[in-house]
Amino acid sequence: MEILRIEDLTKNFYLHNAGKEIKSCHDIDFTLEEGQFIGIVGLSGAGKSTILKCINRTYLTTQGNIIYNSSAFGKLDLTKASEREMLYLRKYEIGYVSQFLNVMPRTTAKEHVMNALLEIGTPKEQAEKDAKDMLFYFRLAEDLWDLYPNTFSGGERLRLNLAHTMVTHPRLMLLDEPTASLDNKTKMLVKDMLIKLKDKKTSMIGIFHDLEFMDGICDKVFNISEGNMI
């Protein structure tokens, strides 16, 4: 079953003060099937992250369509979806793993992961158990669980991001350099978890520089060069 179809996706940025237009990505076309993993590679600045942010509607597209087959709304063009629909999808169906941590103030690491579950209606006791299991899986030291993440290292923050997104088992997961600051042992934990989620029919699009990591997990790999997908 097709879960996502990208048609003629183009995103330009306008620097109004300088009177310039920057072309990030253009004429992007691909489809993603349920349970499929698509990897995207390319040089920095080629437009890889822009594609994910357009799907997540962090960026508004310049042109093109992003057709997502939602379990709640049916087929929905994310470029035209309402803010209410997008908020629902980000909470219940679409997960986004960024290199950068965004946590509500005065929220501990454990609470951050728990909140992802509580927001979708998971009972508190179960949410706490699942959050602890996921933090333990990603080897985030237990003495960090009740601390505020603004003191964490880059690798610890990324592991917390992964735990927060993966604990809800989203239908569609967008991964922006999910292994960028991780050691090799933790990378293998991430890879094993992605395989488990894929077996449960989670569909994924991931941006990677680590080509070895992609081996054995990606069904298709596209290369972005100067905004074009090959």
Protein Blocks (a to p, Z undefined) as FASTA:
>chain_A
ZZbdcehiacddddfknopacdfbgciacdddehiacddeddehilpmmmmmmmnomacc
fbdcdddddfklopadfklpcfklmmmmmmmmmccddfbdcddehiafklmmmmmmmmno
pafklmmmmmmmmmmmnopafklmmpcfklpcfklmmmmmmmmmmmnopabdcdehkllm
ccfklmmmmmmmmmmmmmnopacddddfblmlmgopambdcddeehiaZZ
